[in-house]
């Protein structure tokens, strides 16, 4: 058994060999909390949640760090616009992110450090870089000297002579316009911290280098994030950390975007779909299916139609689970192991689409067993399905989803009573062999968006896919 991952730095799929046998260390760039999360933000956390689940299934002890950037230019701008403290905006949105992760079934991370809680570690790193000749102070700012680090731009594969480094307001005193800020001099009314080079606040890139060093040491296994972070953020992280003396990450794994009309989903573009609104309109487990089942490196083009397709596909899985549970007379435990073809797909760069195809094949086999009244085979297939869905965080019988009901929520019981009255009328028509009346009742229920299934225990209803 060898897990293989696409390593951005190597530009190829590599066998995963951990630094420490049986252990995996992961650092994921998490939320910048200037606003509530949209589904593009949550996709990254969800993709790496699946990675973490798969490593744990394979027997690894996983340390998973996901940081919170709670101070940056955007948060300060929001503070000025809204007339609210920067820390209040940050904490409010941090809670919204965590609510989104939890709603979509992401497991709690090992540690979730905030940038502002690690100023001493940042000062220590800057001091070391200045002493080694890789950084310099100017006008209260501290800059990284990119020409002092020969490996700069190896991740993004750019040419330094062609580089146009993004710069922010107030970044004065640079020796080279391509140098980037690790520390920014304070401005009137803005949050600041004392350093040997004057009061100021951290640059975005420095935060992650310092926190990864604190929680994972000089070397760790996997650094993750969205593809938009490759440059400048991850490139600058590498420069700071390695110039400081760290080996840093051995594998770089990046997830694709959620797009709308071909554009990256973004608050600044006004094309974002907030998680808090989506979970009101769609079941969270369906959202997880929609966001988590494409390959993590692929782009997801957002559309209502795609969500409806995901809802229909998951309904087929969920319906099979419910039918077998009824047939078995109780909950069926997950199998100890997933099918070999599923494991092979997941080992190959987390091939969730191929793994999901095995889930649906197993569901079809289980439905055939139910049709043949082969209870033993149906139960065996459900045990396999539950094991596979557990890895993907999509097992409808998992306690996390236990409180979820079909669309209708608190009205489910009322609707069930009304539908049962109509189904009783249909059963009475069938008993007197009035087939046209029975069929008419079924058709009317179907037109109302209900799916009626006849089972040995009697008719059962569920909500059909959205039209």
C-alpha positions in Angstrom: 0.0 0.0 0.0 1.4 3.4 -1.1 -0.5 6.6 -1.2 0.5 8.9 -4.1 -0.1 12.6 -4.2 0.4 15.2 -6.9 3.2 17.4 -5.6 3.0 21.0 -7.1 6.7 21.5 -6.5 7.7 18.4 -8.4 4.9 18.8 -11.0 4.1 15.1 -10.8 2.5 12.5 -8.7 4.9 11.1 -6.1 4.8 8.2 -3.7 4.1 9.6 -0.2 6.8 8.7 2.2 6.3 10.3 5.7 9.0 11.9 7.7 8.1 9.8 10.6 6.8 6.2 10.0 3.1 6.0 10.8 2.6 9.7 11.2 1.5 12.5 8.8 1.8 16.3 9.5 -0.3 18.6 7.5 -0.4 22.4 7.4 -3.4 24.0 5.6 -3.7 27.7 4.9 -7.1 28.4 6.4 -9.5 31.4 6.6 -8.7 35.0 6.2 -11.6 36.3 8.3 -12.5 39.6 6.7 -15.9 38.1 5.6 -18.2 35.1 6.1 -17.2 32.0 4.0 -18.6 31.1 0.6 -18.5 27.6 -0.7 -15.2 28.1 -2.5 -13.6 28.8 0.9 -15.1 25.7 2.5 -14.1 23.4 -0.4 -10.5 23.6 0.6 -11.2 22.6 4.1 -13.4 19.8 2.9 -10.9 18.4 0.4 -8.2 18.2 3.1 -10.7 16.7 5.5 -11.1 13.8 3.0 -7.3 13.6 2.8 -7.0 13.5 6.5 -9.8 10.8 6.8 -8.0 8.7 4.2 -4.6 8.8 5.9 -6.4 7.9 9.2 -8.1 5.0 7.5 -4.7 3.8 6.3 -3.5 3.8 9.9 -1.6 7.0 10.1 -1.6 9.3 13.1 -2.4 12.7 11.6 -1.5 16.1 13.0 -3.6 18.7 11.1 -2.9 22.4 11.5 -5.3 24.9 9.8 -4.4 28.6 10.6 -6.6 31.6 10.9 -5.4 34.9 9.4 -7.1 37.4 11.7 -5.1 40.5 10.7 -4.5 41.8 7.2 -5.2 44.7 4.9 -8.8 43.5 4.1 -9.8 43.1 7.7 -8.4 46.6 8.6 -10.4 48.1 5.6 -13.6 46.3 6.8 -13.0 47.8 10.2 -12.8 51.3 8.9 -15.8 50.8 6.6 -18.0 49.4 9.3 -16.7 51.4 12.3 -16.1 48.2 14.3 -13.0 46.8 15.9 -10.9 44.7 13.7 -10.9 41.9 16.2 -14.7 41.8 16.4 -15.0 41.4 12.6 -12.3 38.7 12.7 -13.8 36.7 15.5 -17.3 36.9 14.0 -16.2 35.5 10.7 -13.9 32.9 12.3 -17.0 31.5 14.0 -18.8 31.6 10.7 -16.0 29.6 9.1 -16.1 27.0 11.8 -19.9 26.8 11.6 -19.5 26.1 7.9 -16.8 23.4 8.4 -19.0 21.8 11.0 -22.1 21.9 8.9 -20.4 20.1 6.1 -19.0 17.4 8.4 -15.4 18.4 8.6 -13.6 16.8 11.5 -12.0 19.1 14.1 -8.4 20.0 13.2 -5.6 19.3 15.7 -4.8 23.0 16.2 -6.2 26.1 14.7 -3.8 28.9 15.6 -4.5 32.6 15.0 -1.9 34.8 13.5 -2.1 37.5 16.2 -1.3 34.9 18.8 2.1 34.3 17.4 3.8 37.7 17.1 6.8 36.6 19.3 7.5 33.7 16.9 7.3 36.1 13.9 9.8 38.5 15.6 12.2 35.6 16.3 12.0 34.5 12.6 12.6 38.1 11.3 15.5 38.5 13.6 17.1 35.3 12.4 16.6 36.2 8.7 18.1 39.7 9.2 21.1 38.1 11.0 21.6 35.7 8.1 21.4 38.5 5.5 18.1 37.5 4.0 16.0 40.4 5.4 16.4 44.0 6.2 14.5 46.8 8.0 13.5 50.1 6.3 11.1 52.8 7.5 9.6 50.5 10.1 9.0 47.8 7.6 10.9 44.5 7.4 11.4 43.1 3.9 12.7 39.7 2.6 15.5 40.1 0.1 14.4 37.7 -2.7 17.8 37.8 -4.5 19.5 36.4 -1.3 17.6 33.2 -1.7 18.6 31.2 -4.8 15.6 28.8 -4.7 13.0 31.6 -4.9 10.2 31.0 -7.4 10.9 27.2 -7.7 7.4 26.4 -6.6 5.6 28.6 -9.2 8.3 28.1 -11.8 8.7 31.8 -12.6 11.7 33.8 -13.8 12.8 36.4 -11.2 13.6 39.0 -13.9 10.0 38.9 -15.1 8.5 39.0 -11.6 6.0 41.7 -10.6 5.7 41.4 -6.8 2.4 42.7 -5.4 3.0 45.6 -3.0 0.8 47.3 -0.5 0.4 50.9 0.5 3.2 52.2 2.8 5.7 49.6 1.7 8.6 52.2 1.4 12.3 51.7 1.6 12.6 48.5 -0.6 16.0 47.8 -2.1 14.3 45.9 -4.9 10.7 46.2 -5.9 10.4 42.4 -6.0 11.2 42.1 -2.3 8.2 41.4 -0.1 7.0 42.7 3.2 7.3 40.4 6.3 6.3 43.3 8.7 4.5 46.5 7.9 5.0 49.8 9.8 2.1 51.0 11.8 -0.3 53.7 10.5 -2.4 56.0 12.7 -5.5 54.2 14.1 -4.4 50.7 12.9 -3.6 47.7 15.2 0.1 47.4 15.9 2.6 45.5 18.0 6.1 46.5 19.3 9.2 45.0 17.6 12.9 45.9 17.6 12.2 47.7 14.3 9.2 49.8 15.5 5.5 49.2 15.9 3.7 47.5 13.1 1.8 44.4 12.1 2.7 41.1 10.4 2.7 40.5 6.7 0.5 37.7 5.5 3.3 35.4 4.4 5.3 35.6 7.6 2.4 34.4 9.7 2.2 30.9 8.1 6.0 30.3 8.1 6.1 31.2 11.8 3.1 29.1 12.8 4.1 26.0 10.8 7.5 26.2 12.5 5.9 26.4 16.0 3.4 23.6 15.6 5.2 21.2 13.1 8.9 21.9 13.6 11.6 22.5 11.0 10.2 19.9 8.6 6.7 18.5 8.0 5.0 16.4 5.4 2.3 18.2 3.5 1.4 21.9 3.0 -1.9 22.5 1.4 -4.1 25.3 0.1 -5.9 26.7 -3.0 -4.1 27.0 -6.3 -4.3 30.8 -6.0 -1.9 30.7 -3.1 1.0 29.2 -5.0 2.2 32.7 -5.7 2.9 34.9 -3.9 1.9 33.3 -0.6 3.4 29.8 -0.7 6.4 30.9 -2.7 7.2 33.5 0.0 6.5 31.1 2.8 9.1 28.8 1.4 11.7 31.5 1.0 11.2 32.7 4.6 11.2 29.3 6.2 14.1 27.8 4.3 16.3 30.9 4.6 15.6 30.7 8.3 17.0 27.2 8.3 13.8 25.0 8.1 13.4 22.2 5.6 9.7 23.2 5.6 7.1 21.1 3.6 8.1 18.0 1.7 4.9 17.9 -0.5 2.8 20.7 -1.8 -0.9 19.9 -2.5 -3.3 22.4 -4.0 -7.0 22.3 -4.6 -8.9 23.8 -7.5 -11.5 26.7 -7.3 -15.2 26.8 -7.3 -16.1 29.1 -10.2 -19.1 31.0 -11.5 -19.1 31.7 -15.3 -15.5 30.6 -15.4 -14.4 33.1 -12.8 -13.0 32.2 -9.4 -15.7 32.6 -6.7 -14.7 35.7 -4.8 -16.3 38.3 -2.5 -14.5 41.1 -4.4 -16.1 39.9 -7.7 -19.5 39.8 -6.1 -20.1 36.2 -7.3 -19.8 34.3 -4.0 -22.4 32.0 -2.6 -22.3 32.1 1.2 -22.3 28.8 3.1 -24.8 30.1 5.6 -27.3 30.7 2.8 -26.6 27.5 1.0 -27.3 25.3 4.1 -30.8 26.8 4.3 -31.6 25.9 0.8 -29.8 22.5 0.5 -29.1 19.7 2.9 -25.6 20.0 4.2 -24.8 16.4 3.4 -25.8 17.1 -0.2 -23.5 20.2 -0.3 -20.7 18.0 1.0 -21.4 15.5 -1.8 -21.4 18.3 -4.4 -18.2 19.9 -3.2 -16.3 16.8 -2.1 -16.8 14.3 -4.8 -15.1 16.0 -7.8 -11.3 15.5 -7.8 -9.7 18.0 -5.5 -7.5 19.4 -8.3 -10.4 20.0 -10.6 -12.4 23.2 -11.0 -16.1 23.1 -9.9 -18.4 25.3 -12.0 -21.2 26.3 -9.7 -24.8 25.9 -11.0 -28.2 24.9 -9.6 -28.4 22.1 -12.1 -25.1 20.6 -10.8 -26.4 20.8 -7.3 -29.7 19.0 -8.3 -27.7 16.3 -10.0 -25.7 15.8 -6.8 -28.9 15.7 -4.8 -30.3 13.0 -7.1 -27.1 10.9 -7.0 -26.9 11.1 -3.2 -30.7 10.3 -2.9 -30.0 7.0 -4.7 -27.3 6.1 -2.2 -29.4 7.2 0.8 -32.5 5.3 -0.5 -30.5 2.1 -0.7 -29.2 2.6 2.8 -32.7 3.1 4.2 -34.1 0.1 2.4 -31.5 -2.3 3.7 -31.8 -1.0 7.2 -35.5 -1.7 7.0 -34.8 -5.1 5.5 -32.3 -6.0 8.2 -34.5 -4.7 11.0 -31.7 -2.5 12.4 -28.6 -0.6 11.7 -25.8 -2.4 9.7 -22.3 -1.7 10.9 -19.7 -0.5 8.4 -17.3 -3.2 7.1 -13.8 -3.3 8.5 -12.3 -2.6 5.1 -13.3 -0.8 2.0 -13.4 -2.7 -1.3 -9.9 -3.0 -2.9 -11.0 -1.0 -6.0 -12.1 1.9 -3.8 -8.8 1.8 -1.9 -6.8 1.8 -5.1 -8.6 4.9 -6.3 -8.1 6.8 -3.1 -4.4 5.8 -2.9 -4.0 7.3 -6.4 -3.9 11.0 -5.6 -7.2 10.8 -3.7 -9.2 9.8 -6.8 -12.6 10.4 -5.2 -14.5 10.4 -8.6 -13.2 6.9 -9.3 -13.8 5.8 -5.7 -17.4 7.2 -5.9 -18.0 5.0 -8.9 -17.3 2.0 -6.8 -19.8 3.3 -4.2 -22.5 3.5 -6.9 -21.6 0.1 -8.3 -21.9 -1.4 -4.9 -25.3 0.3 -4.4 -26.6 -1.2 -7.7 -25.4 -4.6 -6.6 -27.2 -4.1 -3.3 -30.4 -3.1 -5.0 -30.3 -6.2 -7.1 -29.9 -8.3 -4.0 -32.9 -6.5 -2.5 -34.9 -7.2 -5.6 -33.9 -10.9 -5.4 -34.9 -10.9 -1.6 -31.3 -11.8 -0.8 -31.0 -10.2 2.6 -27.5 -11.5 3.4 -26.0 -10.0 0.2 -27.9 -6.7 0.6 -26.5 -6.3 4.1 -23.0 -7.1 3.0 -23.2 -4.5 0.3 -24.5 -1.9 2.8 -21.6 -2.7 5.1 -19.2 -1.9 2.3 -21.1 1.2 1.3 -21.0 2.5 4.8 -17.3 1.9 5.1 -16.7 3.9 1.8 -19.0 6.7 2.7 -17.4 7.0 6.1 -14.0 7.8 4.4 -15.7 10.5 2.4 -17.7 11.9 5.3 -21.0 11.0 3.6 -22.4 8.2 5.7 -26.0 9.2 6.3 -26.1 6.9 9.4 -23.1 8.6 11.0 -24.1 10.5 14.2 -23.0 13.8 12.7 -25.9 13.6 10.2 -28.3 12.0 12.7 -30.3 15.2 13.2 -30.7 15.8 9.4 -34.0 15.2 7.8 -35.3 15.5 4.3 -36.3 19.0 3.2 -39.3 19.8 5.3 -37.4 19.6 8.6 -39.9 20.3 11.4 -42.9 19.8 9.1 -41.7 16.2 8.2 -44.0 14.6 10.7 -47.0 16.6 9.6 -46.4 15.8 5.9 -45.9 12.2 6.8 -49.3 12.0 8.4 -51.0 13.6 5.4 -49.2 11.4 2.9 -50.0 8.3 4.9 -53.7 9.2 4.6 -53.4 9.4 0.8 -51.4 6.2 0.7 -54.0 4.4 2.7 -56.5 5.4 0.1 -54.2 4.0 -2.6 -53.9 0.7 -0.7 -57.6 0.5 -0.4 -58.0 0.9 -4.2 -55.3 -1.7 -4.8 -57.1 -4.1 -2.4 -60.4 -3.8 -4.4 -58.3 -4.1 -7.6 -59.2 -0.6 -8.7 -55.9 -0.2 -10.5 -56.8 3.1 -12.4 -57.6 4.8 -9.1 -54.4 3.5 -7.4 -52.3 4.7 -10.3 -54.0 8.1 -10.3 -53.2 8.6 -6.7 -49.6 7.6 -7.3 -49.3 10.0 -10.2 -50.7 12.9 -8.2 -48.2 12.2 -5.5 -45.4 12.1 -8.0 -46.5 15.4 -9.5 -46.3 16.9 -6.0 -42.6 16.0 -5.8 -42.9 12.7 -3.9 -41.4 9.4 -4.8 -43.5 6.3 -3.8 -41.8 2.9 -3.3 -43.7 -0.3 -2.6 -41.8 -2.5 -0.2 -42.7 -5.7 1.7 -43.4 -3.5 4.7 -45.8 -1.3 2.7 -45.5 1.8 0.7 -42.8 4.3 1.6 -42.4 7.9 0.4 -39.6 10.3 0.1 -39.0 13.7 -1.6 -37.9 13.5 -5.1 -35.1 15.6 -6.8 -35.8 19.3 -7.3 -37.2 20.1 -10.7 
